[in-house]
Amino acid sequence: MERISVFDIFKIGIGPSSSHTMGPWRAALMFLDLLESEGLTGKISGLDVWLYGSLAKTGKGHGTDMAVILGLSGKDPETVPVEDVGEIFNSVVSDHWILLGGRKKLSFDPELNIHFLYDQMLPFHANALTFVASHDDGHPVAKTYYSVGGGFVVQEGQPDHGESRNMPYPIDNGEDLRQWCEKLNLSVSGVVFENEKALRSEASIVGGLQKLWQVMEACIFASCHKEGILPGGLSVQRRAAGMAKKLLGPDDHYEDVKTWMNCIRTKPQTFSSTLKWLSCFALAVNEENAAYGRIVTAPTNGAAGVIPAVLMYHLLFSPEAKQEDVVTFC
């Protein structure tokens, strides 16, 4: 069984789908790395992308074409400015050229060079895509990738290296975890933390978890202050901002996420208000995800709202809660 890290499960990226947006985006970056490693990026004269099965059928709605273009442009979903995502995609659509890897200007018309094969599926997985790049030095370069869920990508023909991660306390099921907690006299998070230390330094783990929380927190705050219609053509109205405004009241004033949280803390807490705030926080993340915003895949984009919502509520209302609790929580 493959050993995975917390940072494999929780990934920073762009919505709306871990398998149909994040996976294809990562696959495009992997193909770009392949071209770079073979010194071909500057020599590419033509490029086509083939989307199979599920990626073809829901690709437009989930921004698969957008994700592929952003990836081929060399943009990292973790760091690309959110406001640039639509602009880069629309520019390629209108101008019919792409800046491959951020440096090679290449003729590329999404209507002609991204092929949606609705009735074709590859045997390994329903979410498959193939990149084919032609150049002047020989045969075209073609690679197929599978977006297998949660932002994980598998390259066709690539061996499985999951067992190469030697964690000191291997966990294959719930009983393994229970036994390690007993033997080590540690909490669940304590056992997981010890395994993570086999992969990276303690400082790196803590810093990485804090970064994940910063994205979650910023996502909730931003989305709780956005109104309007979500993209997708179904005219779905954003609701999180209205919920937050109603729960706070008209007389509350704040400047940033910290002072906003302080305002929330002053409100009486009942069972009803608890459910409403949790729903508001989770909905805020889901709406930001649907609007091509930056979220944390946790463990999928579709389920990305629950963990940030619970963690936000814990930090808001648990006695003596502090930011360091993020490490224990994750």
C-alpha positions as CSV (number, residue, x, y, z in Angstrom):
1,M,0.0,0.0,0.0
2,E,1.3,3.4,-0.9
3,R,2.5,5.6,1.9
4,I,1.3,9.2,1.5
5,S,2.0,12.4,3.4
6,V,-0.4,15.0,4.8
7,F,0.9,17.2,2.1
8,D,-0.2,14.7,-0.6
9,I,-3.7,14.9,0.8
10,F,-3.9,18.6,1.4
11,K,-2.8,20.6,-1.7
12,I,-3.1,24.3,-2.4
13,G,-4.6,24.9,-5.8
14,I,-7.4,26.4,-7.9
15,G,-11.0,25.1,-8.1
16,P,-13.4,23.8,-9.0
17,S,-12.3,20.1,-9.2
18,S,-9.4,18.1,-7.9
19,S,-9.7,15.5,-10.6
20,H,-10.9,17.6,-13.5
21,T,-9.0,20.9,-12.8
22,M,-6.1,20.3,-10.5
23,G,-5.1,16.9,-12.0
24,P,-5.0,18.1,-15.6
25,W,-3.2,21.2,-14.5
26,R,-0.5,19.1,-12.8
27,A,-0.3,16.8,-15.8
28,A,0.4,19.7,-18.1
29,L,3.2,20.8,-15.8
30,M,4.6,17.3,-15.8
31,F,4.6,17.3,-19.6
32,L,6.2,20.7,-19.6
33,D,9.0,19.3,-17.3
34,L,9.5,16.4,-19.7
35,L,10.0,18.8,-22.6
36,E,12.4,20.9,-20.5
37,S,14.4,17.9,-19.4
38,E,14.9,16.9,-23.0
39,G,15.7,20.4,-24.1
40,L,12.7,20.6,-26.4
41,T,10.6,23.4,-25.1
42,G,12.2,26.0,-27.4
43,K,11.9,23.7,-30.4
44,I,8.2,22.8,-30.2
45,S,6.3,23.7,-33.4
46,G,2.9,22.2,-32.6
47,L,1.0,21.0,-29.6
48,D,-2.3,19.1,-29.2
49,V,-4.1,17.9,-26.1
50,W,-6.6,15.0,-26.1
51,L,-9.1,14.7,-23.3
52,Y,-10.8,11.3,-22.9
53,G,-14.0,10.1,-21.3
54,S,-14.9,11.9,-18.1
55,L,-12.5,14.7,-18.7
56,A,-14.0,15.4,-22.0
57,K,-17.6,15.1,-20.9
58,T,-17.3,17.5,-17.9
59,G,-14.2,19.4,-19.0
60,K,-15.8,22.6,-20.0
61,G,-17.8,22.9,-16.8
62,H,-14.8,22.1,-14.6
63,G,-12.3,24.2,-16.4
64,T,-10.2,21.3,-17.7
65,D,-9.3,23.3,-20.8
66,M,-8.4,26.3,-18.7
67,A,-6.3,24.1,-16.4
68,V,-4.4,22.6,-19.3
69,I,-3.6,26.0,-20.8
70,L,-2.5,27.4,-17.5
71,G,-0.2,24.4,-16.9
72,L,1.3,24.5,-20.3
73,S,1.9,28.2,-19.7
74,G,4.1,27.2,-16.8
75,K,1.8,28.6,-14.1
76,D,1.8,26.9,-10.8
77,P,-1.8,26.5,-9.3
78,E,-0.3,27.1,-5.8
79,T,1.2,30.5,-6.6
80,V,-0.4,32.0,-9.8
81,P,-2.4,35.1,-8.9
82,V,-6.1,34.1,-8.9
83,E,-7.0,37.3,-10.9
84,D,-4.6,36.2,-13.7
85,V,-6.2,32.8,-14.3
86,G,-9.1,33.9,-16.4
87,E,-7.0,36.6,-18.1
88,I,-4.4,34.1,-19.3
89,F,-7.0,31.6,-20.5
90,N,-9.1,34.2,-22.3
91,S,-5.9,35.6,-23.9
92,V,-5.0,32.2,-25.4
93,V,-8.6,31.7,-26.6
94,S,-8.8,35.1,-28.3
95,D,-5.2,35.4,-29.6
96,H,-4.7,31.8,-30.7
97,W,-1.2,31.5,-29.2
98,I,0.3,30.2,-26.0
99,L,3.5,31.1,-24.2
100,L,4.7,27.6,-23.7
101,G,6.6,27.3,-20.4
102,G,6.4,31.0,-20.1
103,R,9.0,31.5,-22.9
104,K,8.2,29.9,-26.2
105,K,5.4,31.6,-28.2
106,L,3.5,28.9,-30.0
107,S,0.4,28.9,-32.2
108,F,-2.4,27.3,-30.2
109,D,-6.1,27.6,-30.7
110,P,-8.1,25.8,-27.9
111,E,-11.0,25.1,-30.3
112,L,-8.6,23.2,-32.7
113,N,-5.8,21.9,-30.4
114,I,-7.8,20.7,-27.4
115,H,-9.8,17.6,-28.5
116,F,-12.8,16.4,-26.4
117,L,-13.2,12.7,-27.1
118,Y,-16.5,12.2,-25.4
119,D,-17.0,8.6,-26.5
120,Q,-13.5,7.3,-26.0
121,M,-12.0,6.0,-22.7
122,L,-8.6,4.6,-21.9
123,P,-8.7,1.3,-19.8
124,F,-6.6,2.4,-16.8
125,H,-8.9,5.3,-15.7
126,A,-11.8,7.5,-16.8
127,N,-9.9,10.7,-16.4
128,A,-7.2,10.5,-19.1
129,L,-5.4,13.1,-21.2
130,T,-2.7,12.9,-23.8
131,F,-0.2,15.6,-24.8
132,V,1.4,15.4,-28.3
133,A,4.1,17.9,-29.1
134,S,5.8,18.1,-32.5
135,H,9.3,19.5,-33.1
136,D,12.0,19.6,-35.8
137,D,14.4,17.2,-34.2
138,G,12.5,14.0,-34.6
139,H,9.3,12.1,-33.8
140,P,6.6,13.9,-31.9
141,V,6.7,13.6,-28.1
142,A,3.5,12.0,-26.7
143,K,2.6,11.3,-23.1
144,T,-0.6,10.1,-21.4
145,Y,-1.5,11.0,-17.8
146,Y,-4.4,9.9,-15.6
147,S,-6.0,12.2,-13.0
148,V,-7.0,9.6,-10.5
149,G,-8.6,11.9,-7.9
150,G,-7.6,14.3,-5.1
151,G,-5.2,16.0,-7.5
152,F,-3.1,12.9,-7.8
153,V,-1.7,12.2,-11.3
154,V,-0.2,9.0,-12.7
155,Q,1.9,8.9,-15.9
156,E,1.1,6.0,-18.1
157,G,3.9,3.4,-17.9
158,Q,5.4,5.0,-14.8
159,P,6.2,2.6,-12.0
160,D,4.5,2.9,-8.6
161,H,7.0,4.3,-6.2
162,G,4.7,4.5,-3.2
163,E,6.5,1.8,-1.2
164,S,9.8,3.7,-1.3
165,R,8.5,5.9,1.5
166,N,9.7,4.1,4.6
167,M,7.6,5.5,7.5
168,P,8.5,4.4,11.0
169,Y,4.9,3.7,12.0
170,P,3.1,2.3,8.9
171,I,-0.6,2.7,8.9
172,D,-2.7,0.6,6.5
173,N,-6.0,0.7,8.4
174,G,-7.7,2.0,11.5
175,E,-6.5,-0.8,13.7
176,D,-2.8,0.0,12.8
177,L,-3.4,3.6,13.9
178,R,-5.1,2.5,17.1
179,Q,-2.2,0.2,18.0
180,W,0.5,2.8,17.3
181,C,-1.4,5.4,19.5
182,E,-1.4,2.8,22.3
183,K,2.3,1.7,21.9
184,L,3.7,5.2,21.6
185,N,1.2,6.8,24.0
186,L,0.5,9.5,21.4
187,S,-2.6,11.0,19.9
188,V,-3.6,10.4,16.3
189,S,-1.9,13.6,15.2
190,G,1.2,12.7,17.2
191,V,1.6,9.4,15.3
192,V,1.0,11.1,12.0
193,F,3.5,13.9,13.0
194,E,6.2,11.2,13.7
195,N,5.7,9.7,10.3
196,E,5.9,13.1,8.6
197,K,9.3,13.6,10.4
198,A,10.6,10.7,8.3
199,L,10.0,12.7,5.2
200,R,10.9,16.2,6.1
201,S,12.2,18.4,9.0
202,E,10.0,19.4,11.9
203,A,10.2,23.0,10.9
204,S,9.2,22.2,7.4
205,I,6.1,20.3,8.6
206,V,5.0,23.1,10.9
207,G,5.6,25.7,8.3
208,G,3.8,23.7,5.7
209,L,0.7,23.2,7.9
210,Q,0.6,26.9,8.8
211,K,0.7,27.7,5.1
212,L,-2.2,25.4,4.4
213,W,-4.2,27.1,7.1
214,Q,-3.3,30.6,5.9
215,V,-4.8,29.7,2.5
216,M,-7.9,28.2,4.2
217,E,-8.4,31.3,6.4
218,A,-7.9,33.7,3.5
219,C,-10.3,31.7,1.4
220,I,-13.1,31.8,4.0
221,F,-12.6,35.6,4.7
222,A,-12.5,36.5,1.0
223,S,-15.5,34.5,0.0
224,C,-17.6,35.7,3.0
225,H,-17.3,39.2,1.4
226,K,-18.2,38.3,-2.2
227,E,-21.6,38.5,-3.7
228,G,-23.0,37.9,-7.2
229,I,-23.5,34.9,-9.5
230,L,-21.1,31.9,-9.6
231,P,-19.7,30.9,-13.0
232,G,-21.1,27.9,-14.8
233,G,-24.2,29.1,-16.5
234,L,-26.7,28.0,-13.9
235,S,-27.1,31.4,-12.3
236,V,-26.3,30.2,-8.8
237,Q,-26.2,33.1,-6.3
238,R,-23.4,33.3,-3.8
239,R,-24.9,32.9,-0.3
240,A,-22.0,32.9,2.2
241,A,-21.6,36.7,2.2
242,G,-25.2,37.2,3.0
243,M,-25.1,34.6,5.8
244,A,-22.1,36.2,7.4
245,K,-23.5,39.7,7.2
246,K,-26.8,38.5,8.8
247,L,-25.0,36.6,11.6
248,L,-22.8,39.6,12.4
249,G,-25.2,42.5,12.2
250,P,-25.0,45.9,10.6
251,D,-23.0,47.6,13.4
252,D,-19.8,45.5,13.2
253,H,-16.7,47.1,11.8
254,Y,-13.4,45.4,11.0
255,E,-10.4,45.9,8.8
256,D,-9.0,42.4,8.2
257,V,-9.5,38.7,9.0
258,K,-8.2,39.0,12.5
259,T,-10.6,41.9,13.5
260,W,-13.4,40.1,11.6
261,M,-12.8,37.0,13.8
262,N,-12.9,39.2,16.9
263,C,-16.3,40.6,15.9
264,I,-17.6,37.1,15.5
265,R,-16.3,36.1,18.9
266,T,-18.4,38.9,20.6
267,K,-21.7,37.3,19.4
268,P,-23.7,35.0,21.6
269,Q,-23.1,31.4,20.8
270,T,-26.0,29.0,20.6
271,F,-26.4,25.6,19.0
272,S,-28.2,27.3,16.2
273,S,-25.5,29.9,15.6
274,T,-22.8,27.2,15.7
275,L,-24.5,25.3,12.9
276,K,-25.0,28.5,10.9
277,W,-21.4,29.7,11.2
278,L,-20.0,26.2,10.3
279,S,-22.3,26.2,7.3
280,C,-21.3,29.7,6.4
281,F,-17.6,28.9,6.5
282,A,-17.9,25.7,4.6
283,L,-20.2,27.3,2.0
284,A,-17.7,30.1,1.6
285,V,-14.9,27.7,0.6
286,N,-17.2,25.8,-1.7
287,E,-18.2,29.0,-3.5
288,E,-14.6,30.2,-3.8
289,N,-13.8,26.7,-5.2
290,A,-16.7,27.0,-7.8
291,A,-15.5,30.4,-8.8
292,Y,-11.9,29.3,-9.8
293,G,-10.6,30.6,-6.5
294,R,-7.6,29.3,-4.5
295,I,-8.5,26.6,-2.0
296,V,-6.9,23.6,-0.2
297,T,-7.8,20.2,-1.6
298,A,-9.0,18.5,1.5
299,P,-8.9,15.7,0.4
300,T,-10.8,16.7,-2.8
301,N,-12.0,20.1,-4.1
302,G,-15.6,18.9,-3.8
303,A,-15.1,18.3,0.0
304,A,-12.8,21.2,0.5
305,G,-15.1,23.2,2.8
306,V,-15.6,21.0,5.8
307,I,-12.1,20.9,7.4
308,P,-11.5,24.7,7.1
309,A,-14.9,25.3,8.5
310,V,-14.3,23.1,11.6
311,L,-10.8,24.5,12.1
312,M,-12.0,28.1,11.8
313,Y,-14.7,27.5,14.4
314,H,-12.3,25.8,16.7
315,L,-9.9,28.7,16.6
316,L,-12.7,31.1,17.1
317,F,-14.5,29.6,20.0
318,S,-12.5,26.9,21.7
319,P,-11.1,28.1,25.1
320,E,-7.5,29.1,24.8
321,A,-7.4,28.1,21.1
322,K,-4.4,29.4,19.2
323,Q,-2.9,29.3,15.7
324,E,-0.5,26.5,16.8
325,D,-3.5,24.2,17.1
326,V,-3.5,24.0,13.3
327,V,-0.5,21.6,13.5
328,T,-2.4,19.3,15.9
329,F,-5.6,19.5,14.0
330,C,-4.1,18.5,10.7
